[in-house]
Amino acid sequence: MSKQWTGKKLIPEGKEYLGKYPVDFDLITYGDVVPNSVLEEFYDMSEEDERFRFKQIQFIHFLDSELRSRGKVCTICTKDGQIKILTHEEAAEYNRKRFNCHITGMARSHEKNMHVDRDYLDSSQLDTHDHTVMFQSKILQSMRNVRSEIQLETTQRKTPGLIYTKALSSEILSDEEGDFIDGEKDE
């Protein structure tokens, strides 16, 4: 159940906290929203301050680091101007889009690198540039090849309530008799 945080109530009465902010990390759940009023209190600055967005980013990194150190990996972002710990459903969509944006950015950077006029580079820069362009080309081509090769098929097992994904390539998941490692045959 997600909740809105309130400034003084982040730490239950009588419980001490270590670190920079009064946050009980055991109380944090997926779907929680950290309203700007909490950060205004932490940083003693208004949401209207031009430095406030940087403080949001700083707090997101702090929160992510502290949660990771406690074994809880989650996706944290700003949504509607406030910090949100995304639910699993939201995180799946958010991370997919973010991953694809990074791939698109890599391709765009590579394209720009391909348009660098080599006549303006000295021999050292030229060697580095050629190596970089070749390396980037190989990475992008590998990603394209892997995307076309990997096909996942979601199927339901005979055990009620369990869903698993198996690769279409049976040699990855099967032993020498052709049985899948979990004992089921490919249908």
Phi and psi restraints in degrees (value plus and minus 20) as a CYANA .aco file:
   2 SER   PHI     -98.6   -58.6
   2 SER   PSI     138.7   178.7
   3 LYS   PHI    -164.6  -124.6
   3 LYS   PSI     139.3   179.3
   4 GLN   PHI    -108.1   -68.1
   4 GLN   PSI     115.0   155.0
   5 TRP   PHI     -99.0   -59.0
   5 TRP   PSI     130.5   170.5
   6 THR   PHI    -145.7  -105.7
   6 THR   PSI     127.1   167.1
   7 GLY   PHI     -67.0   -27.0
   7 GLY   PSI     -89.0   -49.0
   8 LYS   PHI     -95.3   -55.3
   8 LYS   PSI     -34.6     5.4
   9 LYS   PHI    -113.9   -73.9
   9 LYS   PSI      -8.7    31.3
  10 LEU   PHI     -91.4   -51.4
  10 LEU   PSI     -45.4    -5.4
  11 ILE   PHI    -137.8   -97.8
  11 ILE   PSI     104.0   144.0
  12 PRO   PHI     -81.2   -41.2
  12 PRO   PSI     134.5   174.5
  13 GLU   PHI     -72.5   -32.5
  13 GLU   PSI     115.5   155.5
  14 GLY   PHI      61.6   101.6
  14 GLY   PSI     -25.5    14.5
  15 LYS   PHI    -120.4   -80.4
  15 LYS   PSI     110.0   150.0
  16 GLU   PHI    -108.6   -68.6
  16 GLU   PSI     138.9   178.9
  17 TYR   PHI    -147.6  -107.6
  17 TYR   PSI     132.5   172.5
  18 LEU   PHI    -129.3   -89.3
  18 LEU   PSI     125.0   165.0
  19 GLY   PHI      87.1   127.1
  19 GLY   PSI    -185.5  -145.5
  20 LYS   PHI    -101.7   -61.7
  20 LYS   PSI     -53.5   -13.5
  21 TYR   PHI    -143.2  -103.2
  21 TYR   PSI     127.7   167.7
  22 PRO   PHI    -100.5   -60.5
  22 PRO   PSI      58.2    98.2
  23 VAL   PHI    -146.6  -106.6
  23 VAL   PSI     109.1   149.1
  24 ASP   PHI    -113.9   -73.9
  24 ASP   PSI      85.4   125.4
  25 PHE   PHI     -89.9   -49.9
  25 PHE   PSI     -37.9     2.1
  26 ASP   PHI     -91.4   -51.4
  26 ASP   PSI     -42.0    -2.0
  27 LEU   PHI    -106.7   -66.7
  27 LEU   PSI     -32.5     7.5
  28 ILE   PHI     -93.9   -53.9
  28 ILE   PSI     111.4   151.4
  29 THR   PHI    -149.1  -109.1
  29 THR   PSI     142.8   182.8
  30 TYR   PHI     -82.8   -42.8
  30 TYR   PSI     116.0   156.0
  31 GLY   PHI      76.4   116.4
  31 GLY   PSI     -27.1    12.9
  32 ASP   PHI     -84.3   -44.3
  32 ASP   PSI     126.6   166.6
  33 VAL   PHI    -139.8   -99.8
  33 VAL   PSI     112.8   152.8
  34 VAL   PHI    -122.5   -82.5
  34 VAL   PSI      83.3   123.3
  35 PRO   PHI     -87.9   -47.9
  35 PRO   PSI     135.8   175.8
  36 ASN   PHI     -81.2   -41.2
  36 ASN   PSI     -46.7    -6.7
  37 SER   PHI     -81.3   -41.3
  37 SER   PSI     -53.3   -13.3
  38 VAL   PHI     -86.7   -46.7
  38 VAL   PSI     -65.1   -25.1
  39 LEU   PHI     -88.2   -48.2
  39 LEU   PSI     -55.1   -15.1
  40 GLU   PHI     -78.5   -38.5
  40 GLU   PSI     -59.4   -19.4
  41 GLU   PHI     -90.5   -50.5
  41 GLU   PSI     -64.3   -24.3
  42 PHE   PHI     -80.0   -40.0
  42 PHE   PSI     -66.4   -26.4
  43 TYR   PHI    -117.5   -77.5
  43 TYR   PSI     -23.8    16.2
  44 ASP   PHI      31.6    71.6
  44 ASP   PSI      31.8    71.8
  45 MET   PHI    -169.4  -129.4
  45 MET   PSI     135.9   175.9
  46 SER   PHI    -100.5   -60.5
  46 SER   PSI     132.4   172.4
  47 GLU   PHI     -80.9   -40.9
  47 GLU   PSI     -44.5    -4.5
  48 GLU   PHI     -97.1   -57.1
  48 GLU   PSI     -36.0     4.0
  49 ASP   PHI     -83.0   -43.0
  49 ASP   PSI     117.0   157.0
  50 GLU   PHI     -86.4   -46.4
  50 GLU   PSI     -39.3     0.7
  51 ARG   PHI    -104.9   -64.9
  51 ARG   PSI     -27.5    12.5
  52 PHE   PHI     -81.6   -41.6
  52 PHE   PSI     -61.0   -21.0
  53 ARG   PHI     -82.5   -42.5
  53 ARG   PSI     -56.0   -16.0
  54 PHE   PHI     -86.9   -46.9
  54 PHE   PSI     -56.7   -16.7
  55 LYS   PHI     -86.9   -46.9
  55 LYS   PSI     -55.2   -15.2
  56 GLN   PHI     -80.6   -40.6
  56 GLN   PSI     -67.2   -27.2
  57 ILE   PHI     -82.2   -42.2
  57 ILE   PSI     -62.1   -22.1
  58 GLN   PHI     -80.5   -40.5
  58 GLN   PSI     -62.4   -22.4
  59 PHE   PHI     -89.2   -49.2
  59 PHE   PSI     -57.3   -17.3
  60 ILE   PHI     -80.1   -40.1
  60 ILE   PSI     -65.4   -25.4
  61 HIS   PHI     -84.2   -44.2
  61 HIS   PSI     -61.5   -21.5
  62 PHE   PHI     -81.1   -41.1
  62 PHE   PSI     -68.8   -28.8
  63 LEU   PHI     -81.3   -41.3
  63 LEU   PSI     -65.8   -25.8
  64 ASP   PHI     -81.1   -41.1
  64 ASP   PSI     -65.3   -25.3
  65 SER   PHI     -82.9   -42.9
  65 SER   PSI     -65.4   -25.4
  66 GLU   PHI     -86.3   -46.3
  66 GLU   PSI     -60.5   -20.5
  67 LEU   PHI     -87.1   -47.1
  67 LEU   PSI     -61.7   -21.7
  68 ARG   PHI     -80.2   -40.2
  68 ARG   PSI     -62.5   -22.5
  69 SER   PHI     -84.9   -44.9
  69 SER   PSI     -39.0     1.0
  70 ARG   PHI    -119.3   -79.3
  70 ARG   PSI     -11.7    28.3
  71 GLY   PHI      62.1   102.1
  71 GLY   PSI      -6.3    33.7
  72 LYS   PHI    -133.6   -93.6
  72 LYS   PSI      79.8   119.8
  73 VAL   PHI    -113.1   -73.1
  73 VAL   PSI     103.4   143.4
  74 CYS   PHI    -164.6  -124.6
  74 CYS   PSI     146.9   186.9
  75 THR   PHI    -118.3   -78.3
  75 THR   PSI     105.3   145.3
  76 ILE   PHI    -143.1  -103.1
  76 ILE   PSI     113.0   153.0
  77 CYS   PHI    -170.2  -130.2
  77 CYS   PSI     159.1   199.1
  78 THR   PHI    -118.0   -78.0
  78 THR   PSI     114.7   154.7
  79 LYS   PHI    -158.6  -118.6
  79 LYS   PSI     105.4   145.4
  80 ASP   PHI      36.0    76.0
  80 ASP   PSI      17.0    57.0
  81 GLY   PHI      59.9    99.9
  81 GLY   PSI     -19.8    20.2
  82 GLN   PHI    -142.8  -102.8
  82 GLN   PSI     137.9   177.9
  83 ILE   PHI     -98.6   -58.6
  83 ILE   PSI     114.5   154.5
  84 LYS   PHI    -154.5  -114.5
  84 LYS   PSI     116.1   156.1
  85 ILE   PHI    -110.2   -70.2
  85 ILE   PSI      89.6   129.6
  86 LEU   PHI     -89.7   -49.7
  86 LEU   PSI     127.3   167.3
  87 THR   PHI     -91.0   -51.0
  87 THR   PSI     148.5   188.5
  88 HIS   PHI     -80.5   -40.5
  88 HIS   PSI     -59.4   -19.4
  89 GLU   PHI     -84.6   -44.6
  89 GLU   PSI     -64.8   -24.8
  90 GLU   PHI     -86.8   -46.8
  90 GLU   PSI     -60.5   -20.5
  91 ALA   PHI     -84.8   -44.8
  91 ALA   PSI     -58.9   -18.9
  92 ALA   PHI     -80.0   -40.0
  92 ALA   PSI     -65.4   -25.4
  93 GLU   PHI     -89.3   -49.3
  93 GLU   PSI     -67.1   -27.1
  94 TYR   PHI     -79.9   -39.9
  94 TYR   PSI     -68.3   -28.3
  95 ASN   PHI     -88.6   -48.6
  95 ASN   PSI     -54.1   -14.1
  96 ARG   PHI     -82.5   -42.5
  96 ARG   PSI     -67.8   -27.8
  97 LYS   PHI     -84.2   -44.2
  97 LYS   PSI     -61.8   -21.8
  98 ARG   PHI     -84.8   -44.8
  98 ARG   PSI     -61.9   -21.9
  99 PHE   PHI     -80.4   -40.4
  99 PHE   PSI     -66.7   -26.7
 100 ASN   PHI     -84.5   -44.5
 100 ASN   PSI     -54.6   -14.6
 101 CYS   PHI     -83.8   -43.8
 101 CYS   PSI     -58.4   -18.4
 102 HIS   PHI     -88.2   -48.2
 102 HIS   PSI     -59.2   -19.2
 103 ILE   PHI     -83.9   -43.9
 103 ILE   PSI     -63.4   -23.4
 104 THR   PHI     -81.6   -41.6
 104 THR   PSI     -61.6   -21.6
 105 GLY   PHI     -84.0   -44.0
 105 GLY   PSI     -58.3   -18.3
 106 MET   PHI     -82.7   -42.7
 106 MET   PSI     -64.3   -24.3
 107 ALA   PHI     -84.6   -44.6
 107 ALA   PSI     -60.0   -20.0
 108 ARG   PHI     -84.9   -44.9
 108 ARG   PSI     -63.4   -23.4
 109 SER   PHI     -83.4   -43.4
 109 SER   PSI     -60.3   -20.3
 110 HIS   PHI     -84.2   -44.2
 110 HIS   PSI     -62.7   -22.7
 111 GLU   PHI     -80.0   -40.0
 111 GLU   PSI     -62.6   -22.6
 112 LYS   PHI     -85.7   -45.7
 112 LYS   PSI     -57.6   -17.6
 113 ASN   PHI     -83.8   -43.8
 113 ASN   PSI     -54.2   -14.2
 114 MET   PHI     -87.4   -47.4
 114 MET   PSI     -41.7    -1.7
 115 HIS   PHI    -116.4   -76.4
 115 HIS   PSI     -12.6    27.4
 116 VAL   PHI     -90.0   -50.0
 116 VAL   PSI     112.0   152.0
 117 ASP   PHI     -98.4   -58.4
 117 ASP   PSI      91.5   131.5
 118 ARG   PHI     -87.8   -47.8
 118 ARG   PSI     -38.9     1.1
 119 ASP   PHI     -85.5   -45.5
 119 ASP   PSI     -41.4    -1.4
 120 TYR   PHI    -110.9   -70.9
 120 TYR   PSI     -20.3    19.7
 121 LEU   PHI    -119.9   -79.9
 121 LEU   PSI     120.5   160.5
 122 ASP   PHI     -98.3   -58.3
 122 ASP   PSI     157.6   197.6
 123 SER   PHI     -82.8   -42.8
 123 SER   PSI     -58.8   -18.8
 124 SER   PHI     -86.7   -46.7
 124 SER   PSI     -66.1   -26.1
 125 GLN   PHI     -84.5   -44.5
 125 GLN   PSI     -56.8   -16.8
 126 LEU   PHI     -84.6   -44.6
 126 LEU   PSI     -63.5   -23.5
 127 ASP   PHI     -81.6   -41.6
 127 ASP   PSI     -66.6   -26.6
 128 THR   PHI     -83.0   -43.0
 128 THR   PSI     -63.9   -23.9
 129 HIS   PHI     -83.0   -43.0
 129 HIS   PSI     -66.6   -26.6
 130 ASP   PHI     -81.3   -41.3
 130 ASP   PSI     -63.4   -23.4
 131 HIS   PHI     -81.5   -41.5
 131 HIS   PSI     -64.4   -24.4
 132 THR   PHI     -83.2   -43.2
 132 THR   PSI     -65.9   -25.9
 133 VAL   PHI     -82.7   -42.7
 133 VAL   PSI     -62.3   -22.3
 134 MET   PHI     -85.6   -45.6
 134 MET   PSI     -64.6   -24.6
 135 PHE   PHI     -81.5   -41.5
 135 PHE   PSI     -66.6   -26.6
 136 GLN   PHI     -82.4   -42.4
 136 GLN   PSI     -60.6   -20.6
 137 SER   PHI     -80.3   -40.3
 137 SER   PSI     -64.0   -24.0
 138 LYS   PHI     -84.8   -44.8
 138 LYS   PSI     -61.4   -21.4
 139 ILE   PHI     -82.9   -42.9
 139 ILE   PSI     -68.6   -28.6
 140 LEU   PHI     -84.6   -44.6
 140 LEU   PSI     -60.0   -20.0
 141 GLN   PHI     -86.5   -46.5
 141 GLN   PSI     -60.1   -20.1
 142 SER   PHI     -81.4   -41.4
 142 SER   PSI     -61.9   -21.9
 143 MET   PHI     -84.3   -44.3
 143 MET   PSI     -60.3   -20.3
 144 ARG   PHI     -84.1   -44.1
 144 ARG   PSI     -63.4   -23.4
 145 ASN   PHI     -83.6   -43.6
 145 ASN   PSI     -64.9   -24.9
 146 VAL   PHI     -85.3   -45.3
 146 VAL   PSI     -60.3   -20.3
 147 ARG   PHI     -79.6   -39.6
 147 ARG   PSI     -57.9   -17.9
 148 SER   PHI     -97.5   -57.5
 148 SER   PSI     -45.3    -5.3
 149 GLU   PHI    -105.1   -65.1
 149 GLU   PSI     -57.3   -17.3
 150 ILE   PHI    -100.5   -60.5
 150 ILE   PSI     100.1   140.1
 151 GLN   PHI    -154.2  -114.2
 151 GLN   PSI     101.8   141.8
 152 LEU   PHI    -126.5   -86.5
 152 LEU   PSI     119.4   159.4
 153 GLU   PHI    -140.1  -100.1
 153 GLU   PSI     100.7   140.7
 154 THR   PHI    -108.4   -68.4
 154 THR   PSI     108.4   148.4
 155 THR   PHI    -152.0  -112.0
 155 THR   PSI     141.5   181.5
 156 GLN   PHI    -118.5   -78.5
 156 GLN   PSI     117.0   157.0
 157 ARG   PHI    -100.5   -60.5
 157 ARG   PSI     148.6   188.6
 158 LYS   PHI     -92.2   -52.2
 158 LYS   PSI     -41.7    -1.7
 159 THR   PHI     -94.7   -54.7
 159 THR   PSI     102.3   142.3
 160 PRO   PHI     -80.4   -40.4
 160 PRO   PSI     119.6   159.6
 161 GLY   PHI      65.2   105.2
 161 GLY   PSI     -26.9    13.1
 162 LEU   PHI    -125.0   -85.0
 162 LEU   PSI     115.4   155.4
 163 ILE   PHI    -145.4  -105.4
 163 ILE   PSI     117.3   157.3
 164 TYR   PHI    -158.4  -118.4
 164 TYR   PSI     144.9   184.9
 165 THR   PHI    -135.1   -95.1
 165 THR   PSI     112.5   152.5
 166 LYS   PHI    -142.3  -102.3
 166 LYS   PSI     125.2   165.2
 167 ALA   PHI     -93.8   -53.8
 167 ALA   PSI     125.9   165.9
 168 LEU   PHI     -91.3   -51.3
 168 LEU   PSI     -40.1    -0.1
 169 SER   PHI    -103.3   -63.3
 169 SER   PSI      83.8   123.8
 170 SER   PHI     -90.0   -50.0
 170 SER   PSI     -42.8    -2.8
 171 GLU   PHI     -89.0   -49.0
 171 GLU   PSI     -40.3    -0.3
 172 ILE   PHI     -93.7   -53.7
 172 ILE   PSI     -60.9   -20.9
 173 LEU   PHI    -128.0   -88.0
 173 LEU   PSI     -15.6    24.4
 174 SER   PHI    -135.2   -95.2
 174 SER   PSI     138.5   178.5
 175 ASP   PHI    -112.8   -72.8
 175 ASP   PSI    -190.3  -150.3
 176 GLU   PHI     -87.2   -47.2
 176 GLU   PSI     -41.3    -1.3
 177 GLU   PHI    -104.0   -64.0
 177 GLU   PSI     -25.5    14.5
 178 GLY   PHI      70.5   110.5
 178 GLY   PSI     -17.7    22.3
 179 ASP   PHI     -99.8   -59.8
 179 ASP   PSI     122.4   162.4
 180 PHE   PHI     -88.8   -48.8
 180 PHE   PSI     132.1   172.1
 181 ILE   PHI     -77.9   -37.9
 181 ILE   PSI     -51.8   -11.8
 182 ASP   PHI    -104.3   -64.3
 182 ASP   PSI     -16.0    24.0
 183 GLY   PHI      79.9   119.9
 183 GLY   PSI     -28.8    11.2
 184 GLU   PHI    -112.3   -72.3
 184 GLU   PSI     126.7   166.7
 185 LYS   PHI    -106.6   -66.6
 185 LYS   PSI     132.8   172.8
 186 ASP   PHI     -91.9   -51.9
 186 ASP   PSI     109.7   149.7
